[in-house]
Structures are given as C-alpha cells and as structure tokens.
Amino acid sequence: MNAQIAFLRKEIMEQTRSGRLMLLGVLFALFGIMNPAVAKLTPWLLEIMSDTLAGNGMIVTTVTVSAMDSWVQFFKNIPMALIAFVLTESSIFTKEYQSGTLVLSLTKGLHRDAVLRAKTTVLVVLWTLCYWGCFGITYVYNAYFWDNAVAKNLLFSVVCWWLFGLWTVALMVLFSVVTGTNTGVLLGTGGVVFVSYLLGILPEIKVYVPTQLTDGNALIYGTAGTGDYTAALIAAVVLSAACFAVSVPVFRKKQL
C-alpha cells in the first residue's frame, strides 16, 4: 500500500512538473468562461455586423439571449475539451514504456496492479476536476447574468456527459495497456468512439450507445426525457467496467 501511495504521488508530481496539470486547468477554465461570453457577446456582434448583413439583404432583429444559449455553447465546446484531454494524457502509460522507468519501479517491488490503479485514478480524478470545474464556472456566470432554471434536466445532462468522459478514459486505459505507442492509444480510443457515433445514427440501437449521452441539448430543451438515456447510461457504466477489468490481466502479462 505504501508503494502504491508513493507511486500515486509520483504520478501527481509528474503531471505538475510536465505542465499538463496547469495546461488542462487553464484550458477547461477558458472553455468555462467562453460559454457565457459567447452568448453575452452575440447581440453586440450582430449589431456590429448589421450594416454588412443589411447590404446582403439580411435584416438583423433584436436578439435576446439567456442561460440556454450559454448551455448550448457548453455542449458544443466540451467535446473539444475532451479531445484536448485525450491528446494531453494519452501518453501517461506509453511514455514510461519507451523510457523504461516503469521497469525500474517494478523491480523495486511495486505490483503491476498498483501501477494500473494509480494511473487510472489520476486520469479519472483529472477528468472529473477539469470537467466539473468547467461546468461550475459556466454555471456561476450564467446565474449572474441570467437564470439557470430555463435549462431543463441540467444536472442530469451534465452527469451524462461526465460519464461519457469516464468511458473515454476507460478506453484510454485499455488501449494504453494493449498498445505500446501513443498513436495506438489515440487511434484505438478515437476509433471506438467514432464507431459508437456511427451506430448512434441507427434508430434501432441509438438508445444503447454511449455517444447518446452527449446529446445534452435535447435534455435541456426538454425534447427528450431522462428515461431516454437509461440504456446508454447502463451501457457506458458496463463498458467502462469491462475496459478496466480487461486491462488488469492484459497489463499483468504485458512485455515491458
């Protein structure tokens, strides 16, 4: 247990020293600020462009914005934030394969399961802090400028997106132990998510794929109910657990 705690501390220090922790913190904070900022500035931008648009035959009427516009921006921007997270953290395993530092830790008595748990914990905690930090910033600004009550099922919709992110983290862990390269992690994780997106186009199985959880706009507008996402929630939880479960025996036998 002491060895695992020490390795976990080492992982946290690595995140800090490499600048990845600060990079993700700043990036998600910027996205959190950008959501209400874009909504707030939209009427002003349209007013500035009104003369140009009028010259093209387009008439700009008075635009009223609300917290709903900001939350729409949130669900537009959070996929980009998740992509940035995957790109930043995809080498959390592979860089140690290539440098050989993981072998040194294992020869000192650290169990492979402890390594897997520590790195997985770091990824899950980082995603959770970054995501909910971004949400919190947007929520506070929206409450200051407007009223968050206009968004229906808000908490449920953001929890769905958080769980989708956890499923993505589980895929990162799985492909980190299956492949030995950063490219393999990115291609594997991105490929599975893309296939899930394609399957979500089919009406018969749309409700069962984890990418269904990213349709937050349907929830906040009330065009979909929370019950429509139950199957996708269960699928995301089960698939995440399966990814972690498969990662354990694979990592135990992996040639380092």
N, C-alpha and C positions, 0 to 999 in steps of 0.2 A: 504493500500500500504506500509506503514511504517513497519507493522508487517511482510509482505512478504519479504521485503528487509532485515529485521533483521534475518528472518529465513534462507534466502539465504546466508547471511554472516555466520550464524551458520553452515550451511552445508559445506561451503568452509573451515571454521576453522576445522571442523571435518575431512575433507579429509586431511588437513595438519597435524593435531595432530596425526591421526591414522597412518600416514606414507604412506597411499595409494597413495597420490598425487606424492610423491617422487618415490615410487616403480614403478608406471606406467610411470613416466617421464624417469627414468633410463632404464626401460625395453624397451620402444619404441625407445629410443636413441640407445641402444645396437643393436636392430634389424636394425635400420637405418645404423649403421656403419658396421654391419655384411654383409649386402647385397653386397656392393662393395668389402669388404675384402675377402669374399669367392671367388668372381670372380677373384680378383687380385692374390690370392694365389694358384689358381687352377693349372696353369702351373708349378709353383715351386713344389707343392705336387706331381704332376705326374712325374716330373723329379726325385724326391727323390725315388719314387716307381718304376721307370723304370726298375731297375735291377731285382726287385722281380717279376714284371709283365712279364719281358722277360723270366725269369725262368719258368713261367707258359705258355709260348708260346704266350704271348701278346706283340705286338710291339707298343710302345708309340711314336707317331709322334709329331711334333711341334704343340702346341696348342696356338691359338690366341684368346684372349678374348676381349670383347668390353662392352660397356654400356648395351647391350642387355642381356648379361649374368647376370649382376647385377640386372636388372629389372626382370628377370626371378626369381632370388632369392627373390626379394621383394614380388612377388606374391605367392611364396612358404611360406615365413615367416609370412606374415601379418595375415593369418588365426590363427597361433599360438598366435600372439599378441592380436587378438580379443578374443580368448579363455581366455587368461590371464586377459583381461579387464573384461570379464563377470564374471569370478571367483572372481576377486577382488571387483567388485562393486555390485554383486548380493544381498548383504545384506543391501543395502542402505535404504530399507524400513523395511525389516523383523527384523533387529536388534532393531529398535525402537518399533515394535510391542511387542517384547519379553521383552524389558526393561521397557516399559510403559512411556518412555519420550515423546512420541508423544501425549499421552493423556494430559499430563501437558501443552504442548504448545496449544492444542485445547481449554482447559479450560480457558486459558488466552485471548481467543478471536480470535485466529488465525483460519481462514477458511480452511476447508479441501482442497478446490481448490488451495489455496495458497501453501499448503504443496506439493501437487502434481506437481504444476508448478515449484516450487523451485527445487525439487529433479530431475525432468525431465530435467530442464535447466542445472543442474550440470552434469548429465550424458551426455547430448548432447555436452556440451562445452568440457568436459574432452575427449570424444572420438574424437572430432574434433581437439583439440590441439595435442593430442597424435598422431593421425593418420597423420596429415599434418606435424607435427614435424618430424616423421619418414621418410615421403616422402621427406621433404626438405633436411634432412641430406644425404639421398641416392642420391638425385639429385645433390647436390653440389659436393660430392665426384666423382660421375660419370662424371660431367662436368670437373672436374680437371684432372682425369685420361684418359677419353675417350671423346666421343661426344654423348650427349643425342639424337641427331637428328636421330640416327639409329632406335630408337623406334617409331613406327607409333602410332598415336592416343593416345599418352602417357597421356595427360591431361584428355581426356575422360575416359580412362581405370581406372585411379586412382579416378576420381569422381564417377564412377560406384561402386568401392569398398567402398568408403566413404558412399555412400547411402545404400549399403548393411549393413554396420555397424550401420547406423541410424535405419534401420529396426530392427536389432537385439536389439538395445537399446529400441525401442518401444515395442518389445516383453518382454524385461526385466521389463519395467514399468507395462505392462498389467498383467504379472504373479506375480508381486510384490503386486498388489492390489487384485488379485484373490486368491492367496495362502497366507499363513501366515508363511511359512518357506523358508529358503534359499534353501533347497533341491527342493522344489516345483518350485522356480524360475529357477533353473538350469535345472531341468527335462523338464519344460514347454518350455523354450527358446530353449534348445538343441533339444527337440523333434520336434518342429515346423521346425527348420532349417534342421533337418535330413529328415523330410518328404518332404520338399521343394527340397532337394538334390535328393531324390528318384524320385520325379515327374519330375525332370530335365533330368532323363535318358530317359524318353519317348519323342521321336522326335516330337509328335503332340503338346505337351504343353511345351516343353523345353523353348521356347522363352518367355513364360509368367511368369515363376517362378523367384523370386528374386535371387536365387542362380546362375542364369545365369550371374549376374553382377560380379561374382568372377572370370570369365574366362578372366582375363586380358591378358594372354599370346597370346590368339587368336587375340586380338586387336593390341598389339604391333608388332606382326609378320605380321599383315595385312591379315591374313587368314579369318578374319571376319570384317565386316564394322560396323560403328556406328549405322546404321539403324537396325541392327540385335538385338540391345539391347533396342530399344524404348519401346517395350511392357513390358519388365522386369523392366525398369525404372519407367514406369507408375504404374505397379503393386506394386513396392516397396514403392512408394510415397503414393499410395492409401491405402495400407495395414498398413503403418506406421501411417497415419492419422486416420485410423479406430481403431487401437490399442489405440491411445491416446484418441480418442472420447469415446470408450467403458470404458476406465479406469476411466473417470470422474464420471459417475453415480455409478459405482461399488464402487469406493473409498468413495463416499458420504454416502453410506449405509453400509459400512464395519464395523463390530463389532471389536472395538479395545480393 
